[in-house]
Amino acid sequence: MLSPELGHYALALACVLAFAQAVVPLIGASTRDIRLLTLAPALALGQLLALLVSFLCLINAAVTDDFSVQNIVANSAVSKPLLYKITGVWGNHEGSVLLWILILGICGAAVAAFGRNLPGILRARVIAVLGIIAAGFELFCLTTSNPFARVWPAPMDGQGMNPLLQDPGLAFHPPILYTGYVGFAVPFAFAIAALIEGRVDAAWGRWVRPWAVAAWCFLTCGIALGSWWSYYVLGWGGYWFWDPVENASLIPWLTGTALIHSATVVEKRESLKIWTVLLAIATFSFSLSGTFLVRSGILNSVHAFANDPARGIFILALLALVIGGSLALFACRAPALTSGGFFAPVSREGALVLNNIFLCSICAVVVTGTMYPPFMSLLFDRTISVGKPFFDATTIPLALPLFMFMGIGPMLPWKRAQLWPVIQRLWITLILTGLAFAISLWGVAGVFPALSCGAAVWVILTSITDVTERIRLFRMPLSGSLQRARGLPRSVFGTALAHAGVGISVLGLAVMSQAQHKITEITPGTTQHLAGYDWTLEKVEQAPGPNYTAMTATVKVSRNGHLVAMMHPSRRSFNAQHQTTTEVSIHTNLLADLYCVLGDQHGTDANPTYVLRLHYNPLAPWMWLGALIMAVGGILSLSDRRIRVGAPRRAQSAARTVTSP
Amino acid sequence: MTRKTRRLWLVIICVACFGTAAALMLRAFSSDIVFFVTPSQLTQNAQPADRTVKLGGMVVANSVKREKHGDTPVSSFEVTDGQSAVTVNYEGVLPDLFREGQSVVAIGSMKNGIFIASEVLAKHDETYMPKEVAEALKKSGKWDPRFGPPPDAASWNSMTVKDAKKSLLPPPAPAAQ
């Protein structure tokens, strides 16, 4: 029933529907034809349905081991566990393009389904812009990377998947990350629709922000999940390598963060409109180029481009069309957008502008660092690499002032503010931060880690103070404080939580720079000392697994004679791919990770020695915990009643806009 | 404060911030960038001792030696680009994909004629060659990708350019494992 042919057909159908979705609502919007306008949501839902069928067909082919499909042959095998047969569908180029399009389809359908309160013309235009993007990438998928291509004669078994990728963390990392990337298509579509209409107002800001916040939450989780995966799978004890692929996700995150902040200014004060529109365009452009240029390896090596010119040229043309077209539209229409909302430099708006400037400078640094090596090799034929030292030296000095202003910003009133009253409210926080900084100067090696620790504590404490000041905790009876807390909008808690999450992540990163490690080659029964722990290699055993053989060590970790953990790092040899993977053993108490990696076996068979790598990673879990808290903060502000309750009132005015000539 | 002074402030802050970013980048570009070198470049031009570089090439067959200094394992192996070979010392666990006769990238610096690596990367599967290594091979004239797969790494040090072209006409047999 769900044959690859049906999937192929459904994909082509989705492409046709997307073209209709791109054209019909735009005509309807310009001729004010309500029949064409009301077609837009239906087309978006139809396209999603077709894409779902197509995606299910591909999953079905993977699950039923249909080795007549090229994509399944190249990436699957009979012996692969069921979970990885399903998740392996998006582990390769063709499947991931299909997943990308499917998520775009979901975004379009979500605008169609949840955007009932939008003015009809705006909604139609937003859906049309999403349709244009979808049509382009569906055409790309159909013509150059068809996941349903058949192979003849069909082999008996597939080539299998890289064992490194057979991991639950990586299985769910792409969908979450892609949802983040693609989610920024909605603010982009809103920006384009506003440019076509020539009007940006507070209501526009209020509609855009939830979409941007939702996409940002997914992107935050996706980045954190990817970093966590590299930490526990790659076995290097590292969590971020400043690799082009990683930077490709960080760049839209930085501009996206700037976007959700500047959209607040549009919503509250009708200021920074042109800038917000530009940020929306930039964020999606970075997401697009990130997913397609960097991930496909075109940017990294000219060879990948030369190997498959059709694919490369198509994607470059598509990117040029989307990015260039939107920037050209911006250049023509942006001057027509009126600026409004006067504000003093010292005010909430002023702080948000500072936030944007710093985030964009950091983004500029990361973009330059990422693009410099490929350009150097293209233009001057010099191979260089830009890594951690470069990014540390450039991003940390820019991030520190950002953290400083981040603490004060939420406490400043809109329009015009005075610094002195805010500082008065923050004096306890200031003293505590000073104390924390003094402690970290004593306990943490290096100036920047110590400064980062201080900044992180400052951010966490100020976000707590912001809430306690608003509910007047300890200044009035507790019941009164609770009453006030209930009356506060949830977005206040969301902001505080997200900011505290940033602080927790930064604290984790800063303290993690103090990680200790030791590489040893020892015989079973020997004890090593690291970071106050005694690590004893008890024994090493060989054991067969489903499609590999494993060598598993038992390491007893104790402290002052008390048992802390029994750790079982192992090495797996996969026969099918002639590949070995290391299975790291991590023991965490949420304050520090004990991290143990088993290396090669040396020495004679009678008296073998084993290489062990031991790491002590203080506050490592906080890096990802902080990201999770940031995302929860974003979700909390999404549930704000101002977003939910304000809706029906606008729905009526929206209906009027459509019917009025 | 008038609109004009406000705009002036904004411009000043923007210029200051982006200026700082640019200054930081320029400083980092002059000190923190890691250049890729081949073994022959490393032996011909003496590098400053503290300068970190990326050394790329093929691991010479039968050159890997493992020793123990106390409890710390030290591996040493030779990396070649077909013209000259450099001895690399590395304290730690060699990556899973490290093989003799296959490509490798080592990050570190020269000390007394030996390359002390702080990191050894062999990221890719056995059929893949890092771009930098492939470029270096092509530059030294030992391999032209138009004529087939790269020659057996074991033969590179002794092979002349003429030999390389000759041996490439019939595709060479894969290296015996």
Contacts between the chains, C-beta under 8 A, distances in Angstrom:
chain1	res1	chain2	res2	distance
A	162	B	125	7.9
A	300	B	131	7.7
A	301	B	131	4.8
A	303	B	131	6.4
A	342	B	3	7.1
A	342	B	6	7.9
A	343	B	6	7.9
A	344	B	1	6.0
A	344	B	6	7.5
A	345	B	1	7.4
A	345	B	6	6.6
A	345	B	9	5.1
A	345	B	10	7.9
A	353	B	10	6.9
A	353	B	13	7.8
A	354	B	13	7.0
A	357	B	13	6.2
A	357	B	14	5.7
A	357	B	17	4.9
A	357	B	18	7.9
A	358	B	17	6.4
A	361	B	17	5.0
A	361	B	18	5.6
A	361	B	20	7.3
A	361	B	21	4.1
A	362	B	21	7.6
A	364	B	18	7.0
A	364	B	21	5.9
A	365	B	21	5.4
A	365	B	24	7.1
A	365	B	25	5.8
A	368	B	25	5.9
A	369	B	25	7.6
A	372	B	29	7.7
A	382	B	35	7.3
A	383	B	35	7.3
A	383	B	36	3.7
A	383	B	131	7.8
A	383	B	132	4.9
A	383	B	135	6.9
A	384	B	33	5.3
A	384	B	34	6.6
A	384	B	35	5.2
A	384	B	36	6.4
A	385	B	33	7.5
A	385	B	34	4.8
A	385	B	35	8.0
A	385	B	36	6.7
A	385	B	54	5.9
A	386	B	32	7.7
A	386	B	33	5.9
A	386	B	34	7.6
A	387	B	32	7.8
A	387	B	34	6.1
A	389	B	28	7.3
A	389	B	31	7.9
A	389	B	32	3.8
A	389	B	34	7.9
A	390	B	28	4.6
A	390	B	29	7.4
A	390	B	32	4.1
A	390	B	33	6.3
A	393	B	24	6.5
A	393	B	27	7.0
A	393	B	28	4.3
A	393	B	31	7.8
A	393	B	32	5.6
A	394	B	21	7.1
A	394	B	24	4.4
A	394	B	25	5.4
A	394	B	28	5.1
A	397	B	20	7.3
A	397	B	24	5.9
A	398	B	17	7.7
A	398	B	20	6.9
A	398	B	21	6.0
A	398	B	24	7.1
A	519	B	72	6.0
A	519	B	73	6.5
A	519	B	91	6.4
A	519	B	92	4.6
A	519	B	93	6.3
A	520	B	71	4.4
A	520	B	72	6.3
A	520	B	73	7.4
A	521	B	68	5.4
A	521	B	71	6.3
A	521	B	72	7.0
A	521	B	73	3.9
A	522	B	71	5.9
A	526	B	71	7.8
A	528	B	71	7.0
A	577	B	125	7.7
A	578	B	126	7.1
A	579	B	96	7.0
A	579	B	97	7.4
A	579	B	125	7.4
A	580	B	96	4.4
A	581	B	96	6.5
A	582	B	96	6.4
A	597	B	93	7.0
A	599	B	73	7.7
A	599	B	93	3.8
A	600	B	93	7.0
A	600	B	94	7.4
A	602	B	66	5.9
A	602	B	73	7.2
A	609	B	68	7.6
A	611	B	73	5.2
A	611	B	93	5.2
A	613	B	92	7.1
A	613	B	93	5.6
